[in-house]
Amino acid sequence: MEDFVKSKPLWKRPSTVPFPNVWHRFQVQKKDGLIYKVKIQEINPDRFAEIQEFMETYFDKDEPLSNATKVLDDEISMIKKRAHRCNILNENISIMATFDIDDMKPEILGVLLLQVYVKNEPKLKIQPGVAWKKALDILSKVEENVDIYQEIASDRYFDFMIAIGSKYRGLNLCFHLLECLPKIGKSFGISGAMSVFTNFRSQKAAKKAGFILYNEIQYKDYKDENGKVIFPITETKSIQCMIKKFTP
């Protein structure tokens, strides 16, 4: 992921696909023994503000790079991140996991912010802020020399980020969100997905969902010009770039 945003997206959601679409329904059992029904559906615009708050609470606080750079304390970085997420949400393909109950706004359990990248799409350089810039640098580095377009034999692919509410981790929600991507891709004519996974939980879920590792950087080996480790992350050993090609 480079320090760029789309200046004029070349892909738009087809009007022939219903919105908001429910992509998956399943059940989970919490530690209290109770079984809950869960659904994964696209995110309505009337919940965009909640999604922004959810991402700040469970991604910007807990995700290893965001935590290490203290991105929540960097006002410029957060302004840029909110704007970036707003653009992603406006593509109207992002999904969320909620309880499958009769409620207009059921509790959000997990979120997968989803966007489509198209080869040679016009882009604008951004000034991401110090903290976000530091994270973007290693994200770009791990994606170097990985040609997603060649790997999936297509000129477009899904890129995404995932956050799970702290109370609902350990319920395989990340896996279930990732499992929806081939079905969504089939509806939108997208044949693959690529993302960078920064913690061991999402890496494990991605592998289970059929993603293949293409490149990784050990956190302990990523150092500045003075030889100091930039991200002193110990719970997860490496950052991984992974790809999944969808079966037709």
C-alpha positions as MATLAB code, in Angstrom:
seq = 'MEDFVKSKPLWKRPSTVPFPNVWHRFQVQKKDGLIYKVKIQEINPDRFAEIQEFMETYFDKDEPLSNATKVLDDEISMIKKRAHRCNILNENISIMATFDIDDMKPEILGVLLLQVYVKNEPKLKIQPGVAWKKALDILSKVEENVDIYQEIASDRYFDFMIAIGSKYRGLNLCFHLLECLPKIGKSFGISGAMSVFTNFRSQKAAKKAGFILYNEIQYKDYKDENGKVIFPITETKSIQCMIKKFTP';
ca = [
       0.000    0.000    0.000;
       1.628    3.235   -1.142;
       1.056    6.867   -0.105;
      -1.586    7.322   -2.775;
      -5.358    7.439   -3.066;
      -7.541    6.984   -6.111;
      -8.125   10.263   -7.929;
     -10.818    8.802  -10.168;
     -11.934    5.237   -9.421;
     -12.269    3.146  -12.570;
     -14.540    0.579  -10.919;
     -18.074    1.176   -9.705;
     -20.485   -1.172   -8.043;
     -22.870   -2.684  -10.648;
     -26.424   -1.486  -10.137;
     -27.648   -5.008  -10.955;
     -26.361   -6.379   -7.631;
     -28.857   -5.801   -4.763;
     -27.763   -3.499   -1.930;
     -27.285   -4.083    0.924;
     -26.653   -7.749    0.247;
     -26.458  -10.431    2.954;
     -23.549  -12.679    1.982;
     -23.429  -15.249    4.759;
     -25.305  -16.552    7.802;
     -23.808  -18.858   10.437;
     -23.724  -19.644   14.156;
     -21.009  -19.169   16.769;
     -20.668  -20.444   20.304;
     -19.189  -18.087   22.881;
     -17.278  -19.111   25.979;
     -20.466  -18.811   27.999;
     -21.808  -21.748   25.996;
     -24.548  -19.769   24.321;
     -25.001  -20.074   20.556;
     -25.513  -16.894   18.578;
     -26.740  -16.394   15.049;
     -24.536  -14.100   12.962;
     -24.926  -12.574    9.526;
     -22.446  -10.864    7.235;
     -23.880   -8.136    5.062;
     -22.872   -5.008    3.225;
     -22.716   -1.792    5.204;
     -25.503    0.723    4.785;
     -24.439    4.407    4.612;
     -26.461    5.121    7.754;
     -23.870    3.085    9.693;
     -20.723    4.646    8.208;
     -20.127    6.835   11.282;
     -20.367    3.768   13.546;
     -17.918    1.931   11.321;
     -15.402    4.780   11.553;
     -15.666    4.667   15.348;
     -15.396    0.857   15.331;
     -12.196    0.984   13.252;
     -10.615    3.561   15.531;
     -11.517    1.529   18.616;
     -10.500   -1.928   17.409;
      -8.053   -1.329   14.534;
      -6.178    1.894   15.260;
      -5.826    0.942   18.921;
      -5.066   -2.780   18.644;
      -3.556   -3.487   15.204;
       0.222   -3.977   15.701;
       1.488   -1.199   13.392;
      -1.128    1.287   14.559;
      -0.409    0.473   18.191;
       3.367    0.681   17.740;
       3.180    4.071   16.007;
       0.508    5.428   18.394;
      -1.451    6.576   15.362;
      -4.419    7.653   17.508;
      -2.214   10.394   18.965;
      -1.281   11.727   15.515;
      -4.045   14.146   14.488;
      -2.915   14.468   10.863;
      -2.667   10.713   10.405;
      -6.146   10.199   11.829;
      -7.677   12.888    9.611;
      -6.137   11.186    6.576;
      -7.179    7.702    7.704;
     -10.794    8.758    8.258;
     -10.913   10.312    4.790;
      -9.378    7.177    3.267;
     -11.907    4.929    4.999;
     -14.724    7.195    3.896;
     -13.643    6.677    0.282;
     -13.546    2.915    0.798;
     -16.992    2.849    2.399;
     -18.410    4.887   -0.474;
     -17.636    2.026   -2.865;
     -20.538    0.273   -1.089;
     -19.024   -3.206   -1.001;
     -17.565   -3.312    2.529;
     -19.094   -5.874    4.874;
     -19.775   -6.285    8.576;
     -20.665   -9.138   10.900;
     -23.596   -8.522   13.248;
     -25.951  -10.591   15.339;
     -28.703  -11.976   13.106;
     -31.639  -10.562   15.030;
     -34.715   -8.446   14.418;
     -33.054   -5.093   15.005;
     -32.608   -2.136   12.676;
     -29.049   -1.627   13.931;
     -27.684   -4.825   15.519;
     -24.339   -4.688   17.306;
     -21.293   -4.684   15.026;
     -19.006   -7.642   15.770;
     -16.459   -7.323   12.980;
     -15.752   -5.291    9.860;
     -14.015   -5.931    6.552;
     -13.422   -2.681    4.658;
     -13.259   -3.641    0.999;
     -12.222   -1.814   -2.144;
     -11.357   -2.628   -5.740;
      -8.033   -1.637   -7.280;
      -7.712   -1.457  -11.065;
      -4.393   -1.611  -12.916;
      -3.086    1.807  -14.027;
      -5.826    3.560  -12.063;
      -5.132    7.324  -11.682;
      -3.825    8.132   -8.199;
      -2.981   11.195   -6.116;
      -0.047   11.504   -3.709;
      -1.139   12.088   -0.117;
       0.600   13.393    3.006;
      -0.422   10.692    5.490;
       1.013   12.082    8.728;
       4.102   10.797   10.540;
       2.557    7.759   12.265;
       0.550    6.480    9.308;
       3.483    7.141    6.966;
       5.679    4.862    9.073;
       3.106    2.062    8.755;
       2.585    2.652    5.039;
       6.322    2.348    4.413;
       6.523   -1.238    5.676;
       3.206   -2.115    3.998;
       4.642   -0.928    0.668;
       7.901   -2.742    1.324;
       6.274   -6.124    1.908;
       4.189   -5.698   -1.272;
       7.280   -4.979   -3.382;
       7.830   -7.393   -6.258;
       4.416   -9.000   -5.719;
       2.481   -8.644   -8.973;
      -1.099   -9.339   -7.999;
      -2.364   -8.682  -11.521;
      -0.106  -11.393  -12.937;
      -0.836  -13.825  -10.117;
      -4.619  -13.729  -10.600;
      -4.494  -12.998  -14.366;
      -6.755   -9.972  -14.052;
      -6.549   -6.177  -14.165;
      -8.476   -5.730  -10.886;
      -8.484   -7.155   -7.381;
      -9.876   -6.724   -3.867;
      -7.848   -4.964   -1.199;
      -9.115   -4.897    2.372;
      -8.568   -4.409    6.104;
     -10.248   -6.247    8.965;
     -11.139   -5.371   12.543;
     -12.895   -7.561   15.112;
     -14.492   -6.274   18.309;
     -12.440   -7.269   21.351;
     -15.364   -9.137   22.976;
     -15.832  -11.301   19.887;
     -12.307  -12.398   19.079;
     -11.766  -16.137   19.098;
     -15.067  -16.856   17.310;
     -13.559  -17.246   13.810;
     -15.237  -14.027   12.633;
     -12.139  -13.016   10.663;
     -12.242  -16.349    8.824;
     -15.952  -16.008    8.056;
     -15.472  -12.474    6.709;
     -12.636  -13.671    4.466;
     -14.709  -16.639    3.307;
     -17.231  -14.202    1.813;
     -14.731  -12.693   -0.627;
     -14.968  -15.329   -3.419;
     -18.755  -15.061   -3.424;
     -18.592  -11.269   -3.519;
     -15.946  -11.452   -6.221;
     -18.146  -13.671   -8.368;
     -20.975  -11.140   -8.159;
     -18.711   -8.235   -9.091;
     -16.401   -9.907  -11.605;
     -13.335   -9.807   -9.342;
     -11.080  -12.859   -9.464;
      -8.738  -12.391   -6.528;
      -7.744  -10.522   -3.373;
      -4.519   -9.313   -1.804;
      -3.845   -7.810    1.598;
      -1.114   -7.399    4.164;
      -1.704   -9.179    7.464;
       0.078   -7.679   10.453;
      -0.885   -9.961   13.347;
      -0.755  -13.703   13.884;
      -4.519  -14.066   14.385;
      -5.444  -12.626   10.985;
      -2.560  -14.520    9.370;
      -3.923  -17.773   10.766;
      -7.451  -16.938    9.581;
      -6.193  -15.984    6.112;
      -4.291  -19.242    5.736;
      -7.402  -21.164    6.806;
      -9.436  -19.222    4.214;
      -7.064  -20.255    1.421;
      -4.751  -17.250    1.182;
      -1.189  -17.968    0.074;
       1.886  -16.232    1.480;
       3.863  -14.313   -1.156;
       6.212  -12.196    0.926;
       6.947  -11.410    4.551;
       9.213   -9.214    6.656;
      10.323  -10.153   10.143;
       9.591   -7.237   12.469;
      12.926   -7.739   14.215;
      14.751   -7.329   10.889;
      13.016   -4.103    9.816;
      15.360   -1.379   11.076;
      16.143    2.293   10.533;
      19.441    3.707    9.260;
      20.895    3.442   12.772;
      20.071   -0.231   13.084;
      17.183    0.287   15.499;
      14.108   -1.934   15.127;
      11.296    0.334   13.894;
       8.423   -1.810   15.144;
       9.331   -3.549   18.440;
       6.456   -5.998   18.048;
       6.896   -9.318   19.831;
       3.458  -10.981   19.890;
       3.602  -11.425   16.090;
       6.865  -12.315   14.345;
       6.288  -10.934   10.857;
       4.138   -8.902    8.496;
       2.803  -10.965    5.572;
       1.553  -10.167    2.091;
      -0.984  -12.813    1.047;
      -3.063  -13.474   -2.055;
      -6.090  -15.591   -2.821;
      -7.156  -16.369   -6.364;
     -10.849  -17.160   -6.515;
     -12.022  -20.351   -8.167;
     -14.362  -19.597  -11.105;
];
